[in-house]
Amino acid sequence: MNSKSVVRALGAAAALTAFAGRGLAADPALSIELNKLEEIDGKCQVSLVIDNRMGHALDRFNIDLFVFDRAGVIAQRLLVDLAPLRDDKTTVATFALVDGSCAGIGRVLVNDIPTCHGTDGQELDCVAALAVSSRAGTPLAK
């Protein structure tokens, strides 16, 4: 390969890398992490870490959660209002997940996000942008 070909190849690679980097940065993203489960006053409290990179503040945001026991049977269903969520911001939400011990929880499912609206009232597809994870011993799924 001569020096002109190498320079062209390097230039093309740099342009593709810059273009790909812009494409990744522009993709809307929303992540929910199950960070902690702890028993407080006879209830299992969950702490979720929500990272909003949707490109919009979310003034209406509800998640539909199902809690499964260790045998895989539905133990609880919750509709949780987590709004408002500022854009480009990480937020922590803590609430009672179930009455009783956390030890009986096998997994938590984000079944749906029935309400996800920006401050302008625009409905957003938060399910498509959603990534879930867990730092607790209990998995969070979607």
C-alpha positions in Angstrom: 0.0 0.0 0.0 1.5 3.4 -0.9 1.4 6.5 1.3 -1.5 8.1 -0.5 -3.7 5.0 0.1 -2.7 4.9 3.7 -3.6 8.6 4.2 -7.0 8.0 2.4 -7.7 4.9 4.5 -6.9 6.7 7.7 -9.0 9.7 6.7 -12.0 7.5 5.9 -11.6 5.6 9.2 -11.5 8.9 11.1 -14.6 10.2 9.3 -16.5 7.0 10.0 -15.5 7.0 13.6 -16.7 10.6 14.0 -20.0 9.9 12.3 -20.6 6.8 14.4 -19.8 8.7 17.6 -22.4 11.3 16.7 -25.0 8.7 15.9 -24.4 7.0 19.3 -24.6 10.2 21.2 -27.9 11.2 19.6 -29.7 7.9 20.4 -32.2 8.5 23.2 -31.6 6.3 26.2 -33.3 5.6 29.5 -31.9 3.3 32.1 -33.4 1.9 35.3 -31.2 0.1 37.7 -32.5 -1.9 40.7 -29.8 -0.6 43.1 -31.0 -1.9 46.5 -33.6 -3.9 48.3 -33.9 -3.5 52.0 -36.4 -4.3 54.7 -37.7 -1.3 56.6 -40.6 -1.4 59.1 -41.8 -4.8 57.8 -41.8 -3.7 54.1 -39.4 -4.4 51.3 -38.1 -1.1 50.1 -36.6 -0.8 46.6 -34.2 1.9 45.4 -34.2 2.5 41.6 -31.6 4.6 39.9 -33.1 6.2 36.8 -30.9 7.8 34.2 -32.7 10.0 31.6 -30.8 10.6 28.4 -34.0 10.9 26.2 -33.2 14.4 25.0 -36.4 15.5 26.9 -37.4 16.2 30.5 -40.2 13.8 31.4 -43.0 15.5 33.2 -45.2 12.3 33.1 -43.5 9.0 33.6 -45.2 5.9 35.1 -43.8 2.3 35.2 -45.9 -0.8 35.5 -43.9 -3.3 37.7 -44.6 -7.0 38.5 -42.9 -8.6 41.4 -42.3 -12.3 41.2 -41.6 -14.6 44.2 -38.7 -17.2 44.1 -41.1 -19.8 42.5 -41.9 -17.4 39.6 -45.4 -16.6 40.8 -46.6 -13.0 40.6 -46.6 -11.6 44.1 -47.4 -7.9 43.5 -48.2 -5.5 40.7 -47.4 -1.7 41.1 -48.0 1.3 38.9 -45.4 3.8 40.0 -45.2 7.5 39.2 -41.6 8.5 38.9 -42.1 12.0 37.3 -40.6 14.4 36.9 -37.3 13.3 35.4 -35.0 16.0 34.2 -33.1 15.5 31.0 -29.5 14.4 31.2 -29.9 13.7 34.9 -29.7 10.6 37.2 -32.5 10.3 39.8 -33.0 7.9 42.7 -36.5 6.7 43.7 -37.2 4.7 46.8 -40.6 3.1 47.6 -42.2 0.1 49.2 -42.2 -2.8 46.8 -44.0 -5.4 48.9 -45.2 -5.9 52.4 -42.9 -8.3 54.2 -39.3 -9.6 53.6 -37.3 -8.9 50.5 -35.9 -12.5 50.7 -38.9 -13.9 49.0 -38.5 -11.7 45.8 -37.2 -13.7 42.8 -37.3 -10.9 40.2 -38.9 -7.6 39.3 -40.2 -7.0 35.8 -40.7 -3.6 34.1 -43.8 -4.8 32.3 -44.6 -1.5 30.6 -44.2 2.3 30.7 -47.8 3.3 30.1 -47.1 7.0 30.5 -44.0 8.8 29.1 -44.5 12.4 28.1 -42.0 15.2 27.6 -42.7 18.7 29.0 -44.3 19.7 25.7 -46.9 16.9 26.2 -45.3 14.8 23.4 -45.6 11.0 24.0 -42.3 9.3 23.8 -41.4 5.7 23.2 -39.6 5.1 26.5 -39.9 1.3 26.3 -37.8 1.2 23.1 -35.1 3.3 24.8 -35.2 1.4 28.1 -32.2 -0.6 29.4 -32.5 -2.3 32.8 -29.9 -3.7 35.2 -29.5 -4.7 38.8 -26.8 -4.3 41.4 -29.0 -6.2 44.0 -29.1 -9.9 44.1 -32.6 -9.7 42.5 -32.8 -9.4 38.7 -34.6 -6.5 37.0 -36.1 -7.5 33.6 -38.1 -5.9 30.8 
